[in-house]
Amino acid sequence: MVNCSVQKGTPADSAEVADLVNRAYRGEGEAGWTNEVGLVEGPRTYPAEIIRMMDCGVFLCARDQVNGELVGSVYTEVQDASLYFGMLSVSPVRQNAGLGRLLMERCEARARELGLASVSLTVLSPRTELQAWYVRHGFAATGETLPFPHGGPWHLVVYRKACEN
């Protein structure tokens, strides 16, 4: 069960956000149904990058209402008529409890509040289980791909979902 409060992140949250993102994406040996272990090496992000990203967009941070622990986060940025979201991260030990869905729904609500037509995201091409999760939640591949910024044989698949008012 999800018992969290979701707030806009601040630069003071950057180290916690970076740690959470790295555990969720690169959490070798940790529980969790989806990560990039075996696909991409090295840290996913750093606190300085999180702060730079906050200059262009907003991190939504989910904290456990009992102990204040950061258990989820997602980056959002307005891009044309869409709200892009990325780095959707849930603590590996808190996955499969609806927190990822809660954060995704908060992104959709934020897009509606901003009067945007859709939400969009990108997924690393070999992460088929994650692509399937987004499809189950109403996203569709646009047919567009982007180069993976860290090189290698992968690309990013673009997904979009219309905002319902």
KOLTORKOL-314951 format. One record per residue: residue in three letters; x, y, z of N, C-alpha, C in turn. Coordinates in Angstrom, 3 decimals. Each point is the difference from the previous one (the first is absolute). Layout:
// residues N
<'ALA',<X,Y,Z>,<X,Y,Z>,<X,Y,Z>>
...
// end
This chain:
// residues 165
<'MET',<0.840,-1.183,0.000>,<-0.840,1.183,0.000>,<0.885,1.246,0.000>>
<'VAL',<-0.416,1.014,-0.739>,<0.750,1.236,-0.109>,<-0.459,0.951,1.091>>
<'ASN',<0.910,0.407,0.861>,<-0.279,0.957,1.067>,<1.070,1.079,-0.066>>
<'CYS',<-0.103,0.829,-1.045>,<1.045,0.981,-0.275>,<-0.604,1.363,-0.258>>
<'SER',<0.807,1.012,0.223>,<-0.340,1.349,-0.441>,<0.929,0.330,-1.161>>
<'VAL',<-0.527,0.710,-0.987>,<0.784,0.357,-1.179>,<0.127,1.521,-0.040>>
<'GLN',<1.235,0.464,-0.054>,<0.312,1.430,-0.017>,<1.011,0.285,-1.104>>
<'LYS',<0.080,1.271,-0.397>,<1.049,0.420,-0.925>,<1.335,-0.082,0.717>>
<'GLY',<0.996,-0.570,-0.687>,<1.341,-0.093,0.556>,<0.706,1.344,-0.038>>
<'THR',<1.008,0.139,0.839>,<0.828,1.202,0.045>,<1.459,-0.428,-0.143>>
<'PRO',<0.908,0.947,-0.238>,<1.414,-0.359,-0.062>,<0.484,-0.748,1.252>>
<'ALA',<-0.614,0.248,1.136>,<0.389,-0.702,1.230>,<-0.297,-1.506,-0.086>>
<'ASP',<-0.893,-0.391,-0.915>,<-0.344,-1.415,-0.188>,<0.918,-0.709,-0.992>>
<'SER',<0.894,0.732,-0.649>,<0.736,-0.546,-1.147>,<0.820,-1.244,0.328>>
<'ALA',<0.661,-0.050,1.124>,<0.804,-1.187,0.337>,<-0.896,-1.213,0.224>>
<'GLU',<-1.114,0.194,0.692>,<-0.939,-1.110,0.227>,<-0.614,-0.476,-1.308>>
<'VAL',<-0.374,0.940,-0.861>,<-0.597,-0.364,-1.288>,<1.013,-0.785,-0.834>>
<'ALA',<1.226,0.489,-0.085>,<1.027,-0.703,-0.777>,<0.229,-1.405,0.543>>
<'ASP',<0.066,-0.149,1.327>,<0.185,-1.317,0.601>,<-1.169,-0.924,-0.352>>
<'LEU',<-1.222,0.504,0.115>,<-1.181,-0.805,-0.329>,<0.011,-0.423,-1.468>>
<'VAL',<0.260,0.945,-0.891>,<0.033,-0.306,-1.437>,<1.053,-1.067,-0.283>>
<'ASN',<1.172,0.148,0.572>,<1.069,-0.981,-0.243>,<-0.370,-1.382,0.537>>
<'ARG',<-0.650,-0.064,1.150>,<-0.413,-1.305,0.526>,<-1.094,-0.613,-0.863>>
<'ALA',<-0.926,0.824,-0.473>,<-1.101,-0.515,-0.818>,<0.475,-0.452,-1.382>>
<'TYR',<0.913,0.759,-0.615>,<0.436,-0.314,-1.357>,<1.199,-0.946,-0.043>>
<'ARG',<0.898,0.117,0.949>,<1.236,-0.774,-0.043>,<0.168,-0.897,1.219>>
<'GLY',<-1.070,-0.243,0.739>,<0.047,-0.669,1.291>,<0.393,-1.453,-0.026>>
<'GLU',<1.165,-0.264,-0.467>,<0.490,-1.375,-0.057>,<-0.101,-0.657,1.378>>
<'GLY',<-0.637,-1.152,0.043>,<-0.123,-0.750,1.240>,<-1.194,0.404,0.839>>
<'GLU',<-0.682,1.100,-0.363>,<-1.172,0.419,0.765>,<-1.249,-0.620,-0.601>>
<'ALA',<-1.024,-0.103,0.836>,<-1.297,-0.450,-0.489>,<-0.504,1.026,-1.003>>
<'GLY',<-0.956,-0.373,-0.791>,<-0.581,0.929,-0.964>,<-0.273,-0.716,-1.299>>
<'TRP',<-1.125,0.292,-0.614>,<-0.396,-0.742,-1.193>,<0.591,0.552,-1.277>>
<'THR',<0.519,1.207,0.032>,<0.544,0.555,-1.228>,<1.187,0.907,0.302>>
<'ASN',<1.070,-0.199,-0.717>,<1.154,0.895,0.092>,<0.838,-0.187,-1.258>>
<'GLU',<1.095,0.701,-0.072>,<0.862,-0.047,-1.188>,<1.260,-0.820,0.232>>
<'VAL',<0.015,-0.817,1.050>,<1.163,-0.847,0.279>,<0.243,-0.911,-1.207>>
<'GLY',<1.244,-0.061,-0.424>,<0.356,-0.814,-1.154>,<-0.144,0.728,-1.325>>
<'LEU',<-0.632,1.168,0.015>,<-0.173,0.777,-1.217>,<0.900,1.226,-0.023>>
<'VAL',<0.047,0.713,1.119>,<0.745,1.247,0.099>,<0.815,-0.035,1.281>>
<'GLU',<1.245,0.450,-0.078>,<0.872,-0.003,1.174>,<0.167,1.409,0.557>>
<'GLY',<0.417,0.065,1.241>,<0.283,1.276,0.637>,<-1.244,0.645,0.565>>
<'PRO',<0.178,1.057,0.772>,<-1.145,0.702,0.602>,<-0.928,0.557,-1.073>>
<'ARG',<-1.282,0.059,0.308>,<-0.994,0.572,-0.908>,<0.041,1.526,0.050>>
<'THR',<0.298,0.548,1.186>,<0.005,1.448,0.160>,<0.834,0.394,1.211>>
<'TYR',<0.145,1.303,0.179>,<0.753,0.584,1.106>,<-0.808,1.166,0.577>>
<'PRO',<0.231,0.378,1.260>,<-0.729,1.141,0.566>,<0.121,1.274,-0.841>>
<'ALA',<1.161,0.275,-0.559>,<0.166,1.209,-0.804>,<-0.889,-0.028,-1.242>>
<'GLU',<-0.178,-1.172,-0.601>,<-0.888,-0.115,-1.162>,<-1.450,0.232,0.414>>
<'ILE',<-0.388,-0.529,1.153>,<-1.369,0.200,0.492>,<-0.261,1.494,0.178>>
<'ILE',<0.946,0.716,0.582>,<-0.159,1.448,0.197>,<-0.110,0.711,-1.343>>
<'ARG',<0.833,-0.378,-0.975>,<-0.074,0.614,-1.339>,<-1.366,-0.264,-0.628>>
<'MET',<-0.508,-1.207,0.165>,<-1.305,-0.341,-0.572>,<-1.109,0.833,0.635>>
<'MET',<0.153,0.339,1.276>,<-1.008,0.818,0.684>,<-0.082,1.405,-0.587>>
<'ASP',<1.022,0.428,-0.738>,<-0.058,1.292,-0.674>,<-0.991,-0.016,-1.165>>
<'CYS',<-0.277,-1.190,-0.554>,<-0.879,-0.130,-1.165>,<-1.354,-0.618,0.337>>
<'GLY',<-0.071,-0.741,1.084>,<-1.220,-0.721,0.325>,<-0.146,-0.201,1.497>>
<'VAL',<-0.861,-0.930,0.362>,<-0.351,-0.247,1.394>,<0.132,-1.488,0.297>>
<'PHE',<0.626,-0.309,1.125>,<-0.023,-1.358,0.529>,<-1.157,-0.095,0.985>>
<'LEU',<-0.818,-1.014,-0.152>,<-1.023,-0.307,0.998>,<0.593,-1.067,0.900>>
<'CYS',<-0.036,0.238,1.293>,<0.630,-0.898,0.972>,<-1.053,-0.594,0.925>>
<'ALA',<-0.051,-1.320,0.069>,<-0.935,-0.710,0.876>,<0.746,-0.420,1.253>>
<'ARG',<-0.534,0.426,1.135>,<0.603,-0.339,1.292>,<-0.977,-0.817,0.827>>
<'ASP',<0.547,-1.000,0.675>,<-0.784,-0.806,0.928>,<-0.561,0.936,1.069>>
<'GLN',<-1.303,-0.070,0.234>,<-0.624,0.913,0.963>,<0.363,-0.334,1.439>>
<'VAL',<0.508,-1.196,0.240>,<0.357,-0.375,1.370>,<1.413,0.450,0.354>>
<'ASN',<0.982,-0.350,-0.858>,<1.395,0.279,0.361>,<0.679,1.062,-0.871>>
<'GLY',<-0.704,0.536,-0.999>,<0.563,1.050,-0.842>,<0.986,-0.470,-1.048>>
<'GLU',<0.203,-1.317,-0.111>,<0.961,-0.544,-0.968>,<-0.460,0.290,-1.430>>
<'LEU',<0.940,0.410,-0.856>,<-0.280,0.176,-1.424>,<-0.146,-1.383,-0.613>>
<'VAL',<-1.183,-0.318,-0.503>,<-0.263,-1.342,-0.529>,<-0.319,0.008,-1.485>>
<'GLY',<-0.178,1.190,-0.573>,<-0.273,0.091,-1.423>,<0.236,1.408,-0.499>>
<'SER',<0.315,0.108,-1.294>,<0.165,1.324,-0.610>,<-0.187,-0.122,-1.501>>
<'VAL',<-0.313,1.118,-0.624>,<-0.135,0.052,-1.450>,<0.295,1.431,-0.442>>
<'TYR',<0.688,0.127,-1.133>,<0.336,1.295,-0.573>,<-1.070,0.373,-1.018>>
<'THR',<-0.440,1.264,0.010>,<-0.966,0.484,-0.982>,<0.509,1.278,-0.649>>
<'GLU',<-0.290,0.145,-1.287>,<0.420,1.192,-0.743>,<-0.968,0.245,-1.146>>
<'VAL',<-0.470,1.228,-0.135>,<-0.881,0.346,-1.113>,<0.822,0.004,-1.283>>
<'GLN',<-0.475,-0.750,-0.992>,<0.627,-0.041,-1.323>,<-1.105,0.156,-1.027>>
<'ASP',<-0.069,1.148,-0.625>,<-1.074,0.332,-0.945>,<-1.345,-0.122,0.711>>
<'ALA',<-0.935,-0.771,-0.535>,<-1.333,-0.132,0.606>,<-0.106,-1.242,0.870>>
<'SER',<1.145,-0.516,0.431>,<0.019,-1.239,0.781>,<0.827,0.191,1.266>>
<'LEU',<-0.339,-0.780,1.020>,<0.833,-0.043,1.196>,<0.833,-1.277,-0.091>>
<'TYR',<1.283,0.182,-0.230>,<0.920,-1.139,-0.025>,<0.269,-0.398,1.442>>
<'PHE',<0.014,-1.314,0.257>,<0.485,-0.447,1.299>,<1.018,-1.103,-0.189>>
<'GLY',<0.987,0.009,0.894>,<1.083,-0.969,-0.090>,<0.599,-0.259,1.365>>
<'MET',<0.914,-0.924,0.028>,<0.651,-0.398,1.251>,<-1.026,-0.413,1.053>>
<'LEU',<-1.114,-0.572,-0.445>,<-0.991,-0.505,0.956>,<0.683,-1.081,0.826>>
<'SER',<0.123,0.248,1.292>,<0.791,-0.871,0.875>,<-0.782,-0.328,1.261>>
<'VAL',<0.004,-1.280,0.335>,<-0.607,-0.469,1.236>,<1.041,-0.844,0.717>>
<'SER',<0.114,0.200,1.292>,<0.930,-0.803,0.788>,<-0.231,-1.473,-0.317>>
<'PRO',<1.059,-0.745,-0.307>,<-0.180,-1.411,-0.359>,<-0.796,-0.805,1.030>>
<'VAL',<0.121,0.326,1.266>,<-0.740,-0.752,1.019>,<-1.444,0.466,0.132>>
<'ARG',<-0.386,1.075,-0.714>,<-1.377,0.503,0.050>,<-0.741,-0.209,-1.318>>
<'GLN',<0.623,-0.695,-0.949>,<-0.654,-0.224,-1.285>,<-1.148,-1.001,0.149>>
<'ASN',<-0.870,0.003,-0.987>,<-1.182,-0.872,-0.036>,<-1.023,0.360,1.077>>
<'ALA',<-0.013,1.264,0.426>,<-0.965,0.444,1.004>,<-0.841,1.170,-0.514>>
<'GLY',<0.128,0.340,-1.287>,<-0.802,1.073,-0.574>,<0.656,1.365,0.011>>
<'LEU',<1.224,0.088,0.478>,<0.663,1.299,0.084>,<0.375,0.542,-1.381>>
<'GLY',<0.468,-0.852,-0.886>,<0.306,0.444,-1.361>,<-1.246,0.517,-0.703>>
<'ARG',<-1.110,-0.722,0.172>,<-1.267,0.434,-0.585>,<-0.440,1.345,0.601>>
<'LEU',<0.154,0.163,1.316>,<-0.341,1.265,0.650>,<0.800,1.153,-0.595>>
<'LEU',<1.301,-0.187,-0.162>,<0.840,1.063,-0.567>,<-0.389,0.300,-1.449>>
<'MET',<-0.294,-1.039,-0.768>,<-0.426,0.198,-1.381>,<-1.317,0.783,-0.031>>
<'GLU',<-0.935,-0.337,0.881>,<-1.270,0.719,0.065>,<0.207,1.455,0.404>>
<'ARG',<0.973,0.252,0.888>,<0.306,1.386,0.376>,<0.551,0.766,-1.188>>
<'CYS',<0.782,-0.665,-0.847>,<0.503,0.651,-1.218>,<-1.166,0.358,-0.916>>
<'GLU',<-0.933,-0.919,-0.164>,<-1.160,0.263,-0.842>,<-0.830,1.151,0.565>>
<'ALA',<-0.182,0.040,1.317>,<-0.745,1.095,0.630>,<0.718,1.326,-0.203>>
<'ARG',<1.320,-0.020,0.115>,<0.781,1.226,-0.203>,<-0.157,0.495,-1.438>>
<'ALA',<0.020,-0.907,-0.958>,<-0.188,0.389,-1.404>,<-1.367,0.659,-0.189>>
<'ARG',<-1.046,-0.589,0.584>,<-1.338,0.596,-0.111>,<-0.033,1.386,0.649>>
<'GLU',<0.624,0.136,1.178>,<0.045,1.301,0.685>,<0.669,1.058,-0.866>>
<'LEU',<0.996,-0.408,-0.773>,<0.734,0.923,-0.866>,<-0.688,0.198,-1.349>>
<'GLY',<-1.125,-0.697,-0.222>,<-0.738,0.128,-1.252>,<0.654,-0.682,-1.178>>
<'LEU',<0.796,-1.024,0.267>,<0.726,-0.698,-1.066>,<-0.838,-1.146,-0.566>>
<'ALA',<0.250,-0.328,-1.257>,<-0.797,-0.999,-0.702>,<0.399,-1.437,0.311>>
<'SER',<1.251,-0.205,0.445>,<0.457,-1.376,0.177>,<1.162,-0.072,0.981>>
<'VAL',<0.312,-1.232,0.374>,<1.225,-0.301,0.741>,<0.835,-0.907,-0.895>>
<'SER',<1.314,0.121,0.113>,<0.884,-0.816,-0.827>,<1.178,-0.479,0.829>>
<'LEU',<0.650,-1.040,-0.495>,<1.157,-0.571,0.679>,<0.820,-0.771,-1.009>>
<'THR',<1.198,-0.380,0.400>,<0.839,-0.861,-0.825>,<0.427,-1.200,0.837>>
<'VAL',<0.164,-1.135,-0.687>,<0.422,-1.237,0.655>,<1.153,-0.596,-0.806>>
<'LEU',<1.012,-0.471,0.693>,<1.140,-0.653,-0.644>,<-0.507,-1.214,-0.780>>
<'SER',<0.381,-0.127,-1.255>,<-0.577,-0.985,-0.917>,<-0.037,-1.446,0.501>>
<'PRO',<1.027,-0.532,0.678>,<-0.109,-1.406,0.404>,<-0.869,-0.240,1.240>>
<'ARG',<-0.524,1.042,0.606>,<-0.787,-0.158,1.235>,<-1.469,-0.287,-0.327>>
<'THR',<-0.223,-1.143,-0.593>,<-1.339,-0.359,-0.478>,<-1.010,-0.123,1.137>>
<'GLU',<0.419,-0.450,1.185>,<-0.940,-0.125,1.121>,<-0.503,1.373,0.433>>
<'LEU',<0.846,1.001,-0.078>,<-0.397,1.350,0.363>,<-0.896,0.609,-1.082>>
<'GLN',<0.331,-0.252,-1.257>,<-0.848,0.474,-1.085>,<-1.411,-0.584,0.130>>
<'ALA',<-0.078,-1.280,0.325>,<-1.299,-0.658,0.169>,<-0.777,0.623,1.158>>
<'TRP',<0.682,0.381,1.081>,<-0.655,0.629,1.153>,<-0.650,1.315,-0.419>>
<'TYR',<0.728,0.816,-0.771>,<-0.567,1.268,-0.442>,<-1.172,-0.213,-0.958>>
<'VAL',<0.095,-0.970,-0.875>,<-1.113,-0.307,-0.906>,<-1.235,-0.390,0.815>>
<'ARG',<0.177,-0.815,1.042>,<-1.134,-0.381,0.850>,<-0.632,1.210,0.686>>
<'HIS',<0.767,1.086,0.116>,<-0.514,1.207,0.634>,<-0.395,1.070,-1.021>>
<'GLY',<-0.247,-0.417,-1.232>,<-0.581,0.887,-1.002>,<0.954,0.729,-0.914>>
<'PHE',<1.293,-0.255,0.112>,<0.970,0.646,-0.883>,<0.124,-0.782,-1.295>>
<'ALA',<0.347,0.717,-1.059>,<0.233,-0.637,-1.292>,<1.322,0.491,-0.571>>
<'ALA',<0.732,-0.908,-0.621>,<1.241,0.397,-0.675>,<-0.366,0.926,-1.158>>
<'THR',<0.766,1.069,-0.151>,<-0.283,0.964,-1.062>,<0.632,-0.395,-1.330>>
<'GLY',<0.905,-0.971,0.021>,<0.776,-0.348,-1.187>,<1.313,0.764,-0.060>>
<'GLU',<0.134,0.984,0.857>,<1.220,0.814,0.053>,<1.009,-0.657,0.936>>
<'THR',<1.267,0.065,-0.373>,<1.075,-0.438,0.882>,<1.035,1.117,0.087>>
<'LEU',<0.727,-0.018,1.103>,<1.066,0.973,0.225>,<1.283,-0.749,0.306>>
<'PRO',<1.145,0.586,-0.303>,<1.249,-0.680,0.344>,<0.148,-0.095,1.519>>
<'PHE',<0.562,-1.095,0.466>,<0.281,-0.149,1.425>,<1.194,0.888,0.321>>
<'PRO',<-0.133,0.930,0.951>,<1.063,0.991,0.225>,<1.318,-0.574,0.495>>
<'HIS',<-0.007,-1.241,0.470>,<1.239,-0.595,0.510>,<0.634,-0.954,-1.006>>
<'GLY',<-0.467,0.036,-1.240>,<0.570,-0.837,-1.046>,<-0.445,-1.442,0.100>>
<'GLY',<0.711,-0.847,-0.702>,<-0.326,-1.415,0.014>,<-1.015,-0.352,-1.073>>
<'PRO',<-0.444,-1.244,0.012>,<-0.885,-0.482,-1.067>,<-1.467,0.376,0.205>>
<'TRP',<-0.340,0.655,1.097>,<-1.403,0.256,0.335>,<-0.481,1.336,-0.546>>
<'HIS',<-1.300,0.162,0.010>,<-0.631,1.289,-0.287>,<-1.154,0.181,0.983>>
<'LEU',<-0.576,1.179,0.006>,<-1.141,0.298,0.864>,<-1.271,-0.030,-0.835>>
<'VAL',<-1.011,-0.693,0.490>,<-1.301,-0.080,-0.662>,<-0.914,1.029,0.651>>
<'VAL',<-0.640,0.840,-0.826>,<-0.864,1.063,0.499>,<-1.426,-0.527,0.134>>
<'TYR',<-0.597,0.269,1.171>,<-1.401,-0.365,0.289>,<-0.773,1.268,0.345>>
<'ARG',<-1.302,-0.012,-0.295>,<-0.841,1.161,0.294>,<-1.386,-0.488,0.411>>
<'LYS',<-0.642,0.825,0.822>,<-1.371,-0.273,0.425>,<-0.741,1.330,0.050>>
<'ALA',<-1.188,0.043,-0.598>,<-0.803,1.216,0.028>,<-0.516,0.243,1.409>>
<'CYS',<-0.068,1.264,0.383>,<-0.552,0.366,1.311>,<-1.525,0.072,-0.135>>
<'GLU',<-0.653,-0.663,0.917>,<-1.465,0.074,0.036>,<-0.393,1.044,1.019>>
<'ASN',<-0.824,0.935,-0.421>,<-0.431,1.073,0.920>,<-1.253,-0.346,0.736>>
// end
